[in-house]
Amino acid sequence: MLATPSPVGSAQPQSGISLRHVHPQKVVVVGDSLVYGYGDPEGGGWVERLRRRAMEPGTPGAVFYNLGVRGDRASQVRERLAHEFRYRGEIRNRLPDRLVISVGTNDSARVGRALGRNYTDVDEFEQTLADLLAEARQLCPVLFVGMVPVNEAAMPFSEVLYYSQREQWRYKEATRLACESHNIPYLDVMDLWLHRGDAWWRDRLSADGLHPNVLGYRSLMQDVLAWDAFQAAVDMHPVDRHPS
């Protein structure tokens, strides 16, 4: 059941995603390079594509703020979340209406060698993520967009980080369970993409094996737009549910 909309600019905790506000929504998207859009010189990534989609004159929609930082892990997103969020209300005493988080891939990497230590220990990741989500829910209704699968054959990334789908799975499952416990809708992008077949998802990754390419970000945007939780929470135009 959707929660009753809170007053405009409220920072009270929410138990779910409320219905649309009458004023243009402010949607903050915070995370790593997947949010930043690295790998998409044409459209600037899925968040930028959503921002542009909502800018057509005469068809007011949500206002998107991209707060993605390349290389960020969950701990870094948590450190900057509240400060950056509170400066995106546009109007005095008004806070953003929605928050979308996407982080975790960098935490899962192994450092130095394929069997090296994880960049963030999984137990530490779980605790940091729990704190991040608890804090986020105090700000406004929250959605979480999961990670895309990596191409292990292209590793290491930057000659030092080894990403693998096995490690990704551990961290994305921890994320899914954390979101479930905090009543935060979670889009399992990794599961969606892998079920479409190896040829499908490989065609949507850049040569570095880590970031989506132009086609990948276009598909990711369509996945987000087709997500029921996103449709219920964010003012956007309808979209074809079949990803290209």
N, C-alpha and C positions, 0 to 999 in steps of 0.2 A: 504494500500500500504506500502511495506517495504521501510524503509529509505535507502538512499545511504550510503554504508559503509564509516565510517570516517577513517582518517589516523591511523595507528597502534599506540596505546598508547594514543590516543586522549581522553581528558576529557571533550569534548564539549557536550552540551545537545543534546539528541536524541528525535525525535518525534515518533519513533517506533522501531522495531527490524530489524537490518540490516542483510544482508546475511553474510555467513561464510567468515572468513579471511583465508589467505593462510597459516599463521603460526599457530602452536597449540594454540588453545584458552585457556585463563585463565578464569575460571568461579568461582566467589566467591559466596558462599551460606551463608547467615547470618540470624540468628534467635535464636529460643529457643531450648528446648529439642527435638522437632520434627526434627530440623535440626541436632542436636547433635547425634541423633539416640538412645536415651535411650529406653531400652526395647528390643533391638535386639542384643543379645550376639553372634549370628551366623554371621550376615552380617554387623553389625555396623550402621544400618540405611539406609535410601534411598540415602542420599548423598554419604556415603561410598560405597554403592553398585554401584552407578554411577561411582565413582572414580575408583573402581576396574575394572569395565566393560571397561573403556577407557585405561587400562594399558596393554592390550595384545600386545606383541611385533609384529611389522609389521603392526599394524592397528592403527596408531596414531589418537587420538581423543582429546577431550577437557581435560584440566587439572582442577580438582576440588579442591577447598579449603573450608573445613568445618569450619565455624566460628559460630557454634551454641553454646550457653551457656544455661545450664539448668536454668529455672526460669526467664529468661529475659522477660521483657515487651517491648513495643514499644519504650518507652523513653530510655531504656538502649541500645537497638539496635541503636537508633539514636545517642546516645552519642559516641559510638565506631565505627560507620560505616566508616566515611571518613579515620580515622587513620589506621584502620585495612585493608581497601581496598587498600590504597596506598602502603602498604608493601607487596602486593601479586603479583607484576608484574614480579618477577623473574629476569628480565634483567633491567639494569639501564635505566631510563627514559621511561620505558614501563609500562603501567598500565593494569590491567585486562580488558578483553573484554566484559564480561557479569556479571550481578549481579542478584542473585535470593534472594528474601526476603521471610521469613515465620515467622510470629509472630502474637500475638493477643489472643491466648488461655489464657495465664496467666492474661492478662488485664481483661478478662471477669469474672474471679472467684469472688465469694462473700466471704468475710473474716469473720471468727468466727462463722457464722451460715448461714443457707440456705437463709435467708432474710437479711443478713448483707450488708454492703456497698460493692460496686464493688471495686476490687483491684485498678483499674483505672477507674475513672468516665468516662462515655461514651463521654461526651463533650470534656474532656481533651484528651481522646484517639483519637478522630477525628482530633483535632488540631495537636497532636503529629505525627499522621500518615501522615497528609498532609505535615507537615514539613519534615518528613523522606523521603517521596516519592519525594518531590521536590528536596531535596538534592541528593537523589540517582540518579535521572535523569541527574544531572549535571556531574555524574561520568562516566556512560556508559549506554547502553541499559539495561532495568530492566524487570524482570518477578516476579510475586508474586504467591507463592503456599499457598493455604488456609489451614485451620485447619481441623483435623479429628474430628468426633463427639465423645463426651464423654459418658461413661456409668454412669448415675446419681446414679444408685443403689450402686455403689462402693464408693460414697462420704461419709465423707470428705476425701480429699487428705491431707496426713501429719497431720491429725487431726485438720486442721484449714481452709483449702480452699475448698469451695463448688462450683464445676463446674456443669453447667447445659446446656442442649442444647438450652433452651430458651434464656439464656444470651449469649451463643455462637452465636446464630443467629443474635442478635443485633450487635455484634462486627464484625461478618463476613460480614454482609450487609454494615456496615459502611466502611469496608475495600474494598469490591467490588465496591462501589460507588466512593471511593477515587481513586482507581486504574483506574476506568473508566474516571474520570475527568482528570487524569494525563496521559491518553493514555498508561497505563501499562497493559499488559495481565495478567489476574487473573484466576487461576485454582481453581474452587469452589469444593474442595475435600469433604467438609461436605455434600454438595448436592449430589455429585456423590455416596458417600458411603451410605447415607440414602436411596437413591432410589434403592439400591440393596437389601434392606430388612434387618430387625432386626437381623436375624440369621447370615447374611453375615458379617455385620460390627462388631457385638459383638464377633464373632470368631477371629477378627483381632485386638482386644484390649487386653492389659495386664491385670492382675488381679487388678491393681490400677485404672482401668477404665479411664485412661487418656492417656497413651502412647500406640502406636501400639506395637504388639508383632512381632515375626519373620515373620509370615505370613502377618501381616499388613504392615510392611515396604516393603516387597516384592511387595505387591499389590500397595502401594503408589509409588514405583519406576516405576512400569509399567504404572500407571496413568500419571506420569510425562513424561515418554518416549513417550506415545501415544498422548500427548497434542500437537496440531498443532503448537502453538506458540513456544513451546520448540524445536520441530523438525526444525522449520524455523530458530531458533536463535543459536542452539548449535550443534556442531559437534559430533554426536553419531551414532551408527549403528542402523538400523531399528529394531523394536521390534514388537512382536505380540500385537495387540491392545486389546486383551481380558484378563482382569486381572484374576489372579488365586485366 
